[in-house]
């Protein structure tokens, strides 16, 4: 199994990662490669950064699984009426259960 070495930008520590420790996402639009993310055990922070096409291919070759990103869904604009309705919902004792699908 390959080991991926990265440098944490937060604590400037080297980080050795297994392919399963890296989240690699592809961009939804052509011409963009995506981003990668990993957790630094030294400073306990997550790093998310864009990935170059060359680094993208290296990570895939090392065994990192690619998560496909979907284009964001278009939703209606959040209005003042929506805000009032949400405020009223938060005043009910079971508001969280009402938000569950």
C-alpha positions as CSV (number, residue, x, y, z in Angstrom):
1,X,0.0,0.0,0.0
2,X,1.2,3.5,-0.8
3,X,1.9,6.2,1.8
4,X,1.1,9.7,0.9
5,X,3.2,12.4,2.5
6,X,1.8,15.9,2.9
7,X,2.8,19.0,4.8
8,X,0.1,20.5,7.1
9,X,-0.2,24.2,6.4
10,X,-1.5,24.8,9.9
11,X,1.3,23.4,12.0
12,X,3.9,22.9,9.3
13,X,4.3,19.2,10.3
14,X,4.8,16.3,7.8
15,X,1.8,14.1,7.6
16,X,1.9,10.5,6.4
17,X,-1.4,9.3,5.1
18,X,-2.8,6.1,3.8
19,X,-5.0,6.4,0.6
20,X,-8.1,5.8,2.8
21,X,-7.1,8.9,4.9
22,X,-7.5,11.3,1.9
23,X,-10.8,12.6,0.5
24,X,-10.4,13.4,-3.1
25,X,-13.3,15.1,-4.9
26,X,-13.7,15.7,-8.6
27,X,-15.2,19.0,-9.8
28,X,-18.7,18.9,-11.3
29,X,-17.7,21.0,-14.3
30,X,-15.2,20.0,-17.0
31,X,-11.8,21.6,-16.9
32,X,-11.5,21.6,-13.1
33,X,-10.0,18.8,-11.2
34,X,-11.4,19.2,-7.7
35,X,-9.9,19.2,-4.2
36,X,-8.5,17.0,-1.5
37,X,-8.9,16.9,2.2
38,X,-7.1,15.2,5.1
39,X,-6.9,15.3,8.9
40,X,-3.6,16.2,10.6
41,X,-3.2,14.2,13.8
42,X,-0.5,16.7,15.1
43,X,-2.7,19.8,15.2
44,X,-6.1,18.1,14.9
45,X,-7.2,20.2,12.0
46,X,-8.6,19.4,8.6
47,X,-6.9,20.7,5.5
48,X,-8.9,21.2,2.3
49,X,-7.1,22.4,-0.8
50,X,-7.5,22.5,-4.6
51,X,-5.6,19.8,-6.4
52,X,-3.7,20.2,-9.6
53,X,-4.3,17.8,-12.5
54,X,-0.9,16.2,-12.0
55,X,-1.4,15.8,-8.2
56,X,-4.9,14.5,-8.9
57,X,-3.5,11.7,-11.1
58,X,-0.8,10.9,-8.6
59,X,-3.3,10.5,-5.8
60,X,-5.5,8.2,-7.9
61,X,-2.5,6.2,-8.9
62,X,-1.6,5.9,-5.2
63,X,-5.0,4.3,-4.5
64,X,-7.1,7.3,-3.3
65,X,-10.7,6.8,-4.2
66,X,-12.4,9.7,-6.1
67,X,-15.7,11.0,-4.8
68,X,-17.8,12.6,-7.6
69,X,-19.3,15.9,-6.8
70,X,-22.7,16.7,-8.2
71,X,-23.7,20.2,-9.3
72,X,-25.5,22.0,-6.6
73,X,-29.3,21.9,-6.8
74,X,-31.1,25.1,-7.4
75,X,-33.4,26.1,-4.5
76,X,-35.9,28.9,-4.1
77,X,-34.7,32.1,-2.5
78,X,-35.0,32.2,1.3
79,X,-37.6,34.9,2.0
80,X,-38.7,36.9,5.0
81,X,-41.8,34.7,5.2
82,X,-39.5,31.6,5.3
83,X,-37.6,33.2,8.2
84,X,-40.8,33.9,10.2
85,X,-42.0,30.3,9.6
86,X,-38.7,28.9,10.7
87,X,-38.7,31.1,13.8
88,X,-42.2,29.8,14.7
89,X,-41.1,26.2,14.1
90,X,-38.2,26.7,16.6
91,X,-40.7,27.7,19.2
92,X,-42.3,24.3,19.2
93,X,-41.0,21.5,21.5
94,X,-40.5,18.9,18.7
95,X,-39.0,21.3,16.1
96,X,-36.1,19.0,15.3
97,X,-38.3,16.0,14.6
98,X,-40.4,18.1,12.3
99,X,-37.3,18.8,10.2
100,X,-36.6,15.1,9.6
101,X,-37.7,13.8,6.2
